[in-house]
Amino acid sequence: MTTVGRRGASSPRELTRIGDRLSFVYLERAVVHCADNAITAADGDGVRHLPSATIGTLLLGPGTTVSQQAIRLLGESGVGVVWVGEHGVRYYAGGRALSRSAALAEAQARLWANPRSRLSVARAMYALRFPDEDPSGCSRRTLLGMEGDRVKACYRTEAARTGIRWRGRRYVKGDFASGDAPNQAVTAAGQCMYGVAQSVIAALGCVPGLGFVHSGHELSFALDIADLYKTEIGIPVAFEVAAEDEEDVGARVRRAVRDRVHSSGLLERCVQDVKTLLAPGTASEAAETSDEHTADPMRDRVSLQSDGGEELESGRNYGEGLIW
């Protein structure tokens, strides 16, 4: 019997290699099973085989049934599984991918627990989104105002670029069809970006609920990360799709976002951005040291906490010979 730190599934390093995967696959009204180490989706059009190692997040829409064997395979392959509403625009539940290192989760918790470092990460996130502005010294309220202005400006710019008449952001929660085509497109693109972000932070073992900008929601950190690419990918793609045709906007936006995410290498970039925000210098430090305990911060290793921040190897008895 192997220990929890020596499971035979994908290694932690393999779990973080999601840059070459499809960002997500959306299925509805299908039976999801597995065969020959691949996910199968059976619907009225037949059976499709989806290699699990190529998927970042599997979105399960209405009418889907998934077997335990399929979920096991997806978990071993590091695939995020999310149950969503029709058109993929409502989040119902999510199954976390397997991750065996707590390195980034611990770093995230330390940064989040201190109000000063939490604000510093929020500023760093703003700087990633808008590198032409200097957020140092800005309060949270100032950051929110700056972000709101930049997003509104992005809406106006994209509307002018694509020739769309933009009447402002209008979204009724739970009623996707109530918005006009541009608003439906923006909503669908946003939900797709949340799926991408959830896939990355799950694979890296981060804590979805500990956000640095968003707060109080189980996916606060996923919302933080998704917003990093809102004005660069999500909003432009949404306006481009809405400008082409107002029919079937949700499905076409999903496909367009998927293609843009893949062509731009966003998953790999997102992984690096999360690591940079939570553990700056990790990659360079790992490359410069050969020490087995520090060379790979994402290592598959279980340790025991001791006094003074010291970590001890697990699997050993530290008793002093006392018999109780």
N, C-alpha and C positions, 0 to 999 in steps of 0.2 A: 504493500500500500504506500503510495507516494504522499508527501506532505503537501500542504496547501501552497508552499513556495516552490514546488517542483512538479506542477501539473504538466501534462504532456501536450497541451493545446498550443496555440500560437504564442510565440514569445512576446514580451512587452514591446520590444523594438519593432516586431512585425505589426503589432496592433497600432502603432503610431504611424506606420507607413500607409497612409490613406490618400496620399497625393495622387496616386495613379488610379484610384477607384472612381466609378461613377458617383456623382454627388448623392443621388437618391433614385429609388425606383418606386413609382406609385402604382398600386394595384387596387382594383375594386371588383366586387362580384366575382370572386375567384376563390378556388381552394388551393391553399399553399401547403406544399409538402416537400419532401426532399428525396432525391434518388441519385445515386452515383456521386455523392458529395456535392450536389448542386441543388439549389432551390428550384422547385417546379411550381408553376402557376397554371392551373387548369380552369378554363372558362369556356364560354360558348364557341370560341374560335379555335380551341384546341389546347395543347399543353406546351408551355414555353419553359426552357431550362435557363436558369440564371445562376452562373457561378457565384457563390456567396462571397468569395474573396474580392470580387470586383465591385461590391456594393458598399457605399458609405452608410446610407440610411434607407431602410425599407419602410415606406409609408403604406399602411393598411387602411383602405377606405371602406365605405359601406359594403356589406354583403360578402366580406372576406372571412374565410375560415382558415385557421393556421394550426398545423399539427405540432405536438410537443417535439417530435424529431426535427422539424424545421426550425423551431425556436432554439433547440440545442445547437444545431449546426450554425445558425446565425450568431449565437453567443460565442461559440468557439472561434468564429471567424472575425470577431470584433465588429459586427454590424449593429448599428443602432436600429431599433424597431419602434415605430411610433404609430399609434392608432389614431386616425384622423377622420374628419367628416368629409362629406362629398366635396369634390374639387380640391381636397387636401387643405382646406382653409380653417379647419377647427381642430384643435389639439384635444384629444381625450385622455390618452395615457401613453406612457413610454417605457420601454424596456431597455435598461442600460446594457451597453456592451461590456464584455469582460475586460477588466483592467486590474493588474496585480501590483502596481506600484502606487504608493500614497505620496510620492515626492511632490508632485505638483499640487495635490489636494492640501498637503500640509503647508506648502508655501502660500497657497491661496488663502487658507484660513488665517495664517499669521498676518498677511497684508490686510485682510478684511477686518480683523479684530481690532486693529489700531486705526482710529479715525484719521490720523495724519497720513498714514501709508495708504489708506483706502482712497483718500482724496488724491494722492499722488498717482495712483493707478488710473483714476478717472481722468486726470489731466493727461496722462500718457495715452489713454484711449482717444481722447479728443485730438491729440497731436498726430496720432496715426491716421485719423479720418481726414483731418484738415492740416496738412504739414505746412501750409503757408501762414498759419497763425500760431502765436506763442501763448499757450494757456497757463504758463507758470504764474503763480500768484493769484490766479482766478478762483473765486469761491464757487461752490456748487451751483448756486443760483445763477451766477454769471455764465458758467459753462452751459447750463440748460438753455439760457437765453441765446447764447451764441449758436448752440446746436440747432435750436428752433429756427433761427434766422437763416442758417445755411441750408437746412432742409427745404424751407419755403422757397429760397432762391433756386434750389435745384429743381423743384417742381416747375417753376416759371421757365427756367432755361430749357428743360426737356420738352415742355409744352411748345415753346417757340421752335425748337429744333425739329420736332416731329409734326408740327402743324396742328396740334390738338387744342381744342378750346378747353381750358382748365378752369373749373369753377371753384376750386379749393378742395381740400381733403375732407371727404364725407364718408363715414363708415359707421354702419349700425352693427354692433356686435351680434353675431349669430344670424345675420340676414345678409348674406353675400350678394344676393340678387338685387338688393335695394339700391346699390350704387350704380353710377353710370360706368361705361366701359373703362375709362382711365382709372377710376377708383377701384373697380374690381381687379384690374391688372396690378395696381400697387398693392392691394391686399394679398393677392395670390403670390406675388413676388416676395413680399415680406414673410409669408408663411414658409415659402421655400427656403429662404435664407435662414429662418429659425431651424429648419431641419438640418441644414448644412452645419450650423453652429453646434447643434445638439450632438450631431455625429462626431464632431471633432473633440468636444469637451468630454464626451463619454469615453471615447477611445483613449484619451489622455488621462482619464481618471480624475478629472476636476469635479468640483461640487457645483451642480447646476443652480442651487438656490442662493449661493453667496455672490451676489452681484455688487459691482462697484459704482454703477450708475443707476440701474434698476434695483428695486428692493421689494421684499415682501411676497415674492412669488417663487414657486418651486423651480422656475426656469429663468430666474433673474440674470444669471451669468450668461446663459444662452442668448438672452435678449441683448445683453451688452455686446457680445461678440458678433452677433448678426448685424447689429447697427454699424459696425466698423466698415461694412461694405455696402451700406444702403444707398448712398449717393453715387457710388462708383459703379455698382452692378445692378442692384435691385430696381431702383427708380428708372434708370435709363432703359433697361430691358422692358419694364412694364409699359412705358410710353411708346416704345417702338412697336410692341405687339398690339397695343390698343389702336395705334395709328393705321395698322394694316387692315384690321377688320374688327368689328364689334361683336362678332359671333364667337362663342366658345372661347372666351377670353381666358378663363381659368386654366384650361388644359393647355392652351398654346403658350401661356406664360410659364407654366411648369416646364415644358419642353425647352423653351428658350433660355430660361434660367439654368437648367441642367447643362445645356450646351455651352453657355457662357462660363459657367463654373469650371467645366472640364477644360475648355480651350484656354482659359486664363490661368490654370493651375492654382485655383483659389484654395483647394483643400490643403495643399502643401504649405502655401503661404499662411493660411489660417493656423495651422499647427505651429509654425514658427512665431507668429504673432502672439499666440497664447503663452508659449514658453518665454518669449521676451518680456511680456507683461508680468508674469508671475515669478520667473526665475531667470532674470537677465544674466548672461554670461555662462549659462549652463553648458551650452554646446562647446564653446571654446575651452572651458575648464575640462570637459570630458576628453577633448582631443589632446590636451597637454599633459594629462596625468595617466599613469599606468596602474595606480593603486586600485586594487580590486573592489574596494569599498566606495571609491569616489569616481571611478572612470565612467560609470553609467548611472546617472541619477534615476533612470527609469528601469533599473535592474529588478529582476524577480527575486526579491530577498525579503525575508521576514526577520525583524530584529526585536529586541526587548528594550524598553525604556528603563534607564537607571537614573541615578542622581546627577545633577550638574549638567544635564543635557547629553550625557554619555549613552551610547547605544551598545547593547551587548548582543552577541550572536544567539539566535534561537536554537532549539534542539539540544540544549545543554542543561544540566541540573546545577543550579547555583546554590544548593543547600550547603549548610556548614556542619552537617553531620548530626544535627539535633533530631531527636526522635520524639514525636508527640503521641 
